[in-house]
Amino acid sequence: MKDLYRGALVRLSDESHEALAKAFVKWDRDTERHRLADGDPAQLWSEKIQKEFVEKRSENKQFLQFSIRTLEDDKLIGGVELWIDSWTHAEAWMGIVVGDRDYWGRGFGTDAARLIVQYGFIELNLRRISLSVNAYNERAVKSYEKVGFTLEGRMRSEGLRDGQRYDGLYMGILREEWFALQGA
């Protein structure tokens, strides 16, 4: 069995609430990062508010969150999570952020996404993992497709950025699709 937490470029880890809050405060100052990853308006949160958010989320057993650290220099570069939509139906939603710009477009996010999908299907015995992404975030869409996600739906004119309407995309991967991609 291969390591559930270690990929080719990154490993999944756990961080203190303080370390996560400090990192997210730094990453949220990058409005491009925020706009690529979120449909909500960009806003700045204090380290105290970020820490409270991280603490509250960690108490919710429906959320399984990990930090993303590089293998080369053990640098914290982002986070990835699964939030369980239904244990009964074995369905979860995935969220990921590579907050450090130096690691964008170099495969680190794809590697982390592969790891969280592997964790979901092997460790949690999930049947389906879904995600949503802004249509203008083409780099993320390509990354998700590399992992095996398929476009399942488009919500036309879902959001508004800089006076332009954009579509929201919904993608998913099923357990048997993922295992087929692994050659199992």
ChimeraX attribute file (.defattr): number of C-alpha atoms within 10 A of each C-alpha:
attribute: neighborCount
match mode: 1-to-1
recipient: residues
	/A:1	3
	/A:2	6
	/A:3	10
	/A:4	17
	/A:5	16
	/A:6	18
	/A:7	19
	/A:8	13
	/A:9	17
	/A:10	26
	/A:11	22
	/A:12	23
	/A:13	15
	/A:14	13
	/A:15	15
	/A:16	11
	/A:17	16
	/A:18	16
	/A:19	13
	/A:20	21
	/A:21	23
	/A:22	15
	/A:23	19
	/A:24	23
	/A:25	18
	/A:26	16
	/A:27	20
	/A:28	17
	/A:29	15
	/A:30	15
	/A:31	14
	/A:32	13
	/A:33	18
	/A:34	18
	/A:35	17
	/A:36	17
	/A:37	19
	/A:38	14
	/A:39	15
	/A:40	11
	/A:41	11
	/A:42	15
	/A:43	9
	/A:44	14
	/A:45	15
	/A:46	13
	/A:47	18
	/A:48	13
	/A:49	13
	/A:50	20
	/A:51	21
	/A:52	15
	/A:53	13
	/A:54	18
	/A:55	16
	/A:56	10
	/A:57	14
	/A:58	14
	/A:59	10
	/A:60	10
	/A:61	9
	/A:62	15
	/A:63	17
	/A:64	17
	/A:65	22
	/A:66	20
	/A:67	22
	/A:68	31
	/A:69	22
	/A:70	20
	/A:71	15
	/A:72	9
	/A:73	8
	/A:74	11
	/A:75	12
	/A:76	22
	/A:77	23
	/A:78	24
	/A:79	25
	/A:80	21
	/A:81	20
	/A:82	23
	/A:83	18
	/A:84	21
	/A:85	15
	/A:86	12
	/A:87	13
	/A:88	8
	/A:89	11
	/A:90	17
	/A:91	20
	/A:92	25
	/A:93	18
	/A:94	21
	/A:95	18
	/A:96	22
	/A:97	24
	/A:98	23
	/A:99	24
	/A:100	17
	/A:101	12
	/A:102	9
	/A:103	14
	/A:104	16
	/A:105	13
	/A:106	10
	/A:107	14
	/A:108	23
	/A:109	26
	/A:110	22
	/A:111	20
	/A:112	31
	/A:113	25
	/A:114	20
	/A:115	22
	/A:116	25
	/A:117	28
	/A:118	22
	/A:119	17
	/A:120	25
	/A:121	19
	/A:122	13
	/A:123	11
	/A:124	15
	/A:125	14
	/A:126	22
	/A:127	16
	/A:128	20
	/A:129	24
	/A:130	22
	/A:131	19
	/A:132	20
	/A:133	21
	/A:134	22
	/A:135	21
	/A:136	14
	/A:137	14
	/A:138	12
	/A:139	12
	/A:140	21
	/A:141	20
	/A:142	13
	/A:143	19
	/A:144	22
	/A:145	15
	/A:146	14
	/A:147	19
	/A:148	19
	/A:149	22
	/A:150	17
	/A:151	17
	/A:152	13
	/A:153	12
	/A:154	16
	/A:155	13
	/A:156	12
	/A:157	12
	/A:158	14
	/A:159	16
	/A:160	13
	/A:161	11
	/A:162	5
	/A:163	7
	/A:164	8
	/A:165	12
	/A:166	16
	/A:167	16
	/A:168	19
	/A:169	20
	/A:170	19
	/A:171	20
	/A:172	20
	/A:173	21
	/A:174	18
	/A:175	18
	/A:176	13
	/A:177	13
	/A:178	19
	/A:179	13
	/A:180	10
	/A:181	10
	/A:182	9
	/A:183	6
	/A:184	7
